[in-house]
Amino acid sequence: MAYKTIKFQREGAIARITLARPQAANALNFDMGEELNEVANICRDDASIRAVILDAEGKIFCAGGDVLTFAAAGKDLPAALRKLLDSFHPAVITLSTMNAPVIASVQGVAAGAGLSLLSSCSFVIASEKASFMMAYTGIGMSPDGSATYFLPRQIGLRRTEEMMVTNRRLSGAEACNWGLVNQTTAPDNLAAVTQQLAEQLAQGPTLAYGTTRRLLLESFDNSFGQQLEAEEKAILGMAGTRDGLGGIAAFKDKRKPEFEGA
């Protein structure tokens, strides 16, 4: 299917979602929100997709929401924002909780909703020339897209509030030091490093990855006892999967496991 604002393709077990509005700094508009939601659902529902790369065309990863679209809405801005978030927020929920891990590959500026989006990914690989900022309060707005959920958990409350209130811009090195990204690499190596990680993950136990991700997210709301109950339920469920049974058998036989993602 052809999309207006993104590109979506399969490379074996790896899916690639590419933000493709470089002429508009890959800003999030209505079409992009809807298209991200559609491909997120595809990645969730297709068990043969076992890793997802999220990248972008051009020099900017994503400048945030399309402020020009918001300005054109005038007094109807609340309705316009609701329309956008009705697709963007479900996309973020799906991408952050499905079995296939999502790797954000950040080549340039990630601001506003762009930073929110990558904060919801399982892994973030960034160019040494990338930079990160919130930018919402600079236009008199508050954050959306999951930033107020994920960033305090990733970099702490103090640093999150500093980024959101002062709009401090972090370099790639600072973002890595703070824990916002997993690693930085030379710009010329970004695609290769991201691809290598995606291929590694695509060979792994996808159901276990997704279960682990959801356990981690739930841990912030559960009591100690509730979390232990969730862990028990999860590992018992994994014990009935082909990957779980196969992984145990491979360990017993002292051979490398071959996971199917099922």
N, C-alpha and C positions, 0 to 999 in steps of 0.2 A: 504493500500500500504506500502511496505517496503522501508525504506530510509537508506542511507548509513551513514549519519552524524548527523541526528536528529531522534527524536522519536515524533510521533504525535498521540494523542489519545483524545477521547471524554469521558467526565464524565458528562452525562446529558447535561445541557446547557453550560458547561464549557469545553473549549478545552485547551489542554496542549501541548506546543511546548518545547521539551527538547533538548538542545545541547548535542550531544552524541559522542564526540571525546575526551574523558577524557585522553586517552593515548597521545594526541597531544595538551593538555591544551585547548581543545575545540576551537582551532584556526579556523578562517574562511578560507575555501578553495573554489574552484570552485563548488564542489558538495554541500557544505553547503549553498552557496549563492543561487544556483538554487532551493534547497529544501526549504529553508526559503521562497523564493518567491512563490513557489507552495502552501505551506500550508497557507501563508498569504492570498492568493487569495481565498482559501477554506473558511477561517474564515470570509473574507469580504462578500463572496457570499451566505453563509449559514445563513439565518436569525435566525435559531434555536440556533446558537452559540452566546451566550450573554455575555460572558467574556472569556478572554484568559490568561493563565498563561505561562510565558516564564521562564524556569529554565534550569539547566544544571547538568550533571553528574560529579562526581569527586570533587576534592577540589578547582578547578578553574572554575569560571563562563565562562570567555572567555579571552584568552590572546591577542586577536586581530587578525589581519590577519596572515595567514600562511606564515611567512617570509621565511621558507625553500623553499616553492613553488615559492616565488618571486625570491629567489636567483638562483634557477634552471633555471629561464627564461632568465637570462643573459641580453643581449642587447635587448631581446624581452620583457623586463619588462613592458614598456608602454602598449603593446598589452595584456599582461597577466592581468594587473590591470584593463584594460577596460573590459575584459571578465568577471572578477569578479564583477565589479561595475554595469555591465549591468543587473545583477540579484539581487545583494545585495541592491542597491539603490531603485529599484522598490519595493522590500520587505519592506524596511523601510518606504517608502511613504504609502504603503497599511496599515501596522500595525499602523502607527501613525494617520491615518485619517479615519479608518473604524468605524462602530458603536459600535462594541464590544470593551470595554476598555481592554487594555493589561497591565497586572501586571508582572513586572520583579521581580523574586525572586532570590536574589544574595547571594550565600553562600560563595564566596571566591573572588579572584582577578578578577576585571573587568578592562581590559586595552585595549587601542587602539580601534579597531572596536567594541569590546565588550562593552566598555563604550559608544561609539556612539550609539549602538543599544539600550541599556537600557535608554539612555537619551531621546529617541523617544517614550518611553512607557508612558502611562497615569499615572501609579503608579510604584514606586520602593520600595520594602521591602527588607531590607538587614540584613544579619547576623552581629552581633557586631564584628565578625572577618573578615568581608569583607574589601577589600581595592580597591581604584579606582585611576587610572592614565591614562594619554593620551599616552605617549611613542612614538608617531610618530617622533618627532624631534630627538629622540635618535638614529634613523636609517636614519636621513637625509630626512625624508618625512613630508608632511603636512597632516592634518586630513581629513577624509572622513566619510561617513556613517551618516551624519546629525549633527555631533558634533558642527560644527561652527554655525549651526542654533539654535539648542536647548540650548546648554550650556550658551551662553550669556544671553538668556532669563530666564534661571533657576537660574544661580548663579552670573550673572553680567559679564561685559566685563573684569574688572580688574582680577577677580579670574579665569575666563576662560583663559585669555592670560597667566597668571602665570602657570596654569596647562599644557597648550599646549607648552609653550616655555621652562619651567624648568623641566617638567615632574614630578612635585611634586606629591607624593603619598598621598592620603587622607585615613584616617581610616574611619571605618563605622560611628563613632561619628562625625568626622569632616564633612563627606559627608552629614549627616543629618543636622548638624548645618548650612552648606552652602546652603542647599535646593536642593542638588543633588538627595537625596533620601527622601521618605516620612517618613519612620521610620526604626529604627533598633530593632532587637530582639535577644534574646539568640539563638545560633545556633540550639539547640534542638527544639525551638519553631517556626523556620522559616517556615516550611511547613504548620503548623497549622494556623499561622497568615495569610499566603498568601491564603490558602484555604478559610478561614473565609471571607476575603475580596471578593474573587472571587464569593462565594456563595451569598453574599450580593448584589453584582453588577448584578449577573445573574438574580436576582428577580426584577430588576429595569427597567425603561423605556429606553431600549437600543437605540432607535432612538433619544431620547432626549440627551442621553450621547454623541452619535456621533455628533449630531448637535452642542452641546455645545463645544466639542473639536475643531471642525472645525471653529466655531466662534472665539474661543480664538486664534487659529493659524493665522487666517486672520486679527485679530485686530492689529497686528504689522505692517501691510502694508496699512491698510485703514485709511482714514481721519476720524474725529469724525462723520461727516455726513454720510460717506459711511458705517461706522460700525453700526450706528443707522438703516440705510436702510437694512443692512444685518440681524440685529436683528429682524426687523419688518417682513421681508420675512420668516425668520426661525420660529418665534413664530406663524405666521399665518399658516405655513405648519404643525406645530405640533398640532395646533388646529383642524386639520382634521384627526388626527390619532386616533386609538382606545385607545391608552394609554393617549393621551391628553384629549379626551372626557371622558374617564373612570376616569381619575384622578380628573377632575373637579366635576364629579358626586359623586365620593367617598367623596370629601371634603364637598360637599353640604349635603350628607347623614351622615356625621360624622363617616365614616368607613374607614378602611385601604384599600388603592387601591391595586388591583391585576393587575400588568402590564404584558403585553404579548410580549413586544418588537416589537410592530407593531402599 
